[in-house]
């Protein structure tokens, strides 16, 4: 089963478009939106498991210049 998460991202002032563009090119990032409110961007990511998602966030997303803070919200599937 593929794991999915939404990553809430704060970026430095004036850097949202550049971070958005870089996020969109990362393997595993399915979708990115610029949003209004306490966060600047939200990315939907997928990986083989939640450990893979954690590594994606730590090694790829947080490494982008301008990213200040992230919150990972894992998607939980209800079982029937």
Backbone bond lengths (Angstrom), bond angles and torsions (degrees), N, CA, C in turn:
res aa  C-N    CA-C-N  psi(-1)  N-CA   C-N-CA  omega(-1)  CA-C   N-CA-C  phi
1 X - - - 1.446 - - 1.529 109.30 -
2 X 1.301 116.82 138.08 1.458 122.24 179.08 1.522 109.24 -83.69
3 X 1.339 116.09 135.82 1.458 122.06 176.65 1.527 109.02 -90.74
4 X 1.329 115.57 143.40 1.467 122.30 -179.89 1.517 109.15 -128.95
5 X 1.331 116.53 145.44 1.457 121.39 175.98 1.526 109.51 -147.61
6 X 1.327 114.86 155.87 1.464 122.07 172.57 1.524 105.81 -108.26
7 X 1.323 116.35 129.91 1.456 121.56 -178.28 1.524 107.93 -109.78
8 X 1.342 115.95 117.79 1.460 122.02 176.18 1.521 107.20 -89.26
9 X 1.327 116.55 130.45 1.462 120.29 -169.96 1.522 111.41 -130.36
10 X 1.342 115.99 130.32 1.464 122.87 169.56 1.519 107.76 -101.74
11 X 1.332 116.21 137.79 1.461 120.58 178.36 1.524 110.16 -126.53
12 X 1.332 114.82 161.42 1.462 120.43 176.88 1.528 108.97 -64.78
13 X 1.321 114.94 150.13 1.462 121.59 -179.33 1.527 109.93 -55.00
14 X 1.333 115.37 132.23 1.454 122.07 176.55 1.519 115.17 82.54
15 X 1.328 118.28 2.12 1.462 120.22 -175.86 1.533 113.55 -112.52
16 X 1.318 117.97 5.06 1.469 120.81 -174.48 1.532 112.45 -59.99
17 X 1.325 118.42 -44.52 1.471 120.68 -177.37 1.524 111.15 -64.22
18 X 1.329 117.72 -42.58 1.461 120.69 179.07 1.512 112.31 -64.74
19 X 1.337 116.83 -42.00 1.464 120.62 177.57 1.525 109.79 -65.58
20 X 1.325 117.01 -42.43 1.468 122.36 177.31 1.532 110.27 -54.81
21 X 1.329 115.95 -49.03 1.471 120.48 -178.36 1.525 111.46 -61.80
22 X 1.330 117.63 -42.49 1.465 121.23 -179.43 1.527 111.31 -68.62
23 X 1.340 116.97 -40.82 1.469 120.72 177.92 1.521 111.11 -59.16
24 X 1.318 116.26 -41.95 1.465 121.45 -175.98 1.523 112.87 -61.92
25 X 1.340 117.48 -20.16 1.463 121.72 -177.12 1.530 113.57 -96.38
26 X 1.322 118.00 -3.24 1.464 121.38 -176.92 1.533 110.16 -82.12
27 X 1.318 116.24 129.59 1.457 120.99 175.11 1.531 108.95 -61.98
28 X 1.318 116.26 131.17 1.458 121.58 -177.90 1.513 112.56 103.28
29 X 1.331 117.52 -20.32 1.468 121.69 175.79 1.523 107.03 -85.38
30 X 1.312 116.00 115.65 1.460 121.29 -176.20 1.518 112.80 -86.99
31 X 1.347 116.51 -34.42 1.469 120.61 -174.88 1.521 108.85 -160.49
32 X 1.324 116.85 145.63 1.465 122.53 176.38 1.520 108.21 -132.88
33 X 1.337 116.24 136.98 1.462 121.88 174.05 1.517 109.22 -129.47
34 X 1.334 116.28 141.97 1.458 121.71 166.88 1.524 105.85 -84.16
35 X 1.325 117.16 136.08 1.461 120.90 -175.59 1.532 110.55 -132.52
36 X 1.330 116.02 159.48 1.457 122.42 175.37 1.523 108.02 -100.92
37 X 1.307 116.88 147.31 1.460 121.24 -179.90 1.509 110.18 126.92
38 X 1.324 117.34 -154.30 1.459 120.20 -175.94 1.532 114.07 -71.84
39 X 1.328 118.28 -13.85 1.459 122.56 177.43 1.519 108.85 -118.38
40 X 1.328 116.07 156.96 1.456 121.28 -176.70 1.521 112.99 -97.76
41 X 1.338 116.18 -35.99 1.454 122.25 -178.02 1.520 109.55 -137.10
42 X 1.328 115.51 153.64 1.463 121.31 170.61 1.523 107.42 -132.86
43 X 1.317 116.18 130.87 1.461 121.62 -179.69 1.522 109.11 -120.14
44 X 1.315 116.58 136.61 1.461 122.07 172.38 1.521 106.60 -98.53
45 X 1.341 115.59 124.84 1.463 120.54 -177.32 1.517 110.37 -124.94
46 X 1.332 115.84 155.96 1.460 121.62 176.56 1.523 109.66 -134.96
47 X 1.331 114.92 148.68 1.450 121.26 177.53 1.512 109.93 -154.89
48 X 1.305 116.38 173.88 1.457 121.65 -178.87 1.520 113.16 -62.97
49 X 1.327 116.38 -31.78 1.464 122.35 176.73 1.529 107.56 -159.51
50 X 1.338 116.93 178.08 1.459 119.73 -177.37 1.525 112.33 -69.20
51 X 1.318 118.20 -24.26 1.461 120.71 174.33 1.530 110.18 -66.14
52 X 1.311 116.97 -41.33 1.472 121.04 177.36 1.522 110.89 -63.18
53 X 1.319 116.17 -39.06 1.467 119.84 176.91 1.524 110.23 -64.57
54 X 1.330 116.96 -43.35 1.460 120.68 177.54 1.514 112.15 -57.88
55 X 1.327 116.58 -43.13 1.457 120.84 177.81 1.529 111.71 -65.90
56 X 1.325 117.19 -37.93 1.457 121.53 176.63 1.527 110.63 -60.52
57 X 1.325 115.71 -45.57 1.467 120.31 -179.70 1.529 110.47 -65.01
58 X 1.326 116.78 -49.60 1.468 120.54 -176.48 1.526 113.12 -67.27
59 X 1.323 117.28 -43.16 1.459 120.88 -171.73 1.516 115.32 -92.51
60 X 1.316 117.49 -25.00 1.468 120.03 -176.33 1.535 112.30 -112.59
61 X 1.336 116.49 -53.92 1.467 119.56 -174.03 1.522 111.44 -71.84
62 X 1.330 118.13 -50.54 1.453 120.17 -179.01 1.527 112.70 -68.05
63 X 1.322 117.60 -16.11 1.460 121.97 179.06 1.532 112.75 -81.11
64 X 1.320 117.73 -11.28 1.467 121.00 -179.87 1.526 109.06 -70.49
65 X 1.329 115.94 129.82 1.459 120.43 178.12 1.525 109.28 -61.09
66 X 1.320 115.78 128.28 1.459 121.61 -179.80 1.520 113.23 107.41
67 X 1.324 117.97 -20.66 1.462 120.56 177.50 1.530 108.46 -74.33
68 X 1.324 116.21 123.53 1.463 120.85 -179.13 1.521 113.15 -101.64
69 X 1.350 116.83 -36.98 1.463 120.35 -172.14 1.521 108.91 -157.19
70 X 1.326 116.65 142.70 1.466 120.90 175.97 1.528 109.94 -132.28
71 X 1.308 115.06 152.14 1.466 122.51 169.75 1.520 106.59 -130.07
72 X 1.315 116.60 126.15 1.460 122.09 -179.59 1.527 109.18 -99.16
73 X 1.325 115.74 124.47 1.467 122.45 179.28 1.532 107.50 -114.83
74 X 1.325 116.24 100.70 1.465 121.08 -179.71 1.518 110.67 -70.36
75 X 1.321 116.23 136.66 1.460 122.05 176.92 1.516 108.42 -82.97
76 X 1.306 116.47 128.70 1.457 123.55 -179.65 1.531 109.32 -106.54
77 X 1.307 116.70 129.18 1.457 121.35 178.01 1.528 109.50 -95.16
78 X 1.333 116.83 125.37 1.463 120.34 174.80 1.509 109.99 -72.09
79 X 1.303 116.38 136.41 1.459 120.28 177.13 1.523 109.74 -91.87
80 X 1.304 115.55 143.06 1.475 120.20 -178.38 1.499 111.47 -73.39
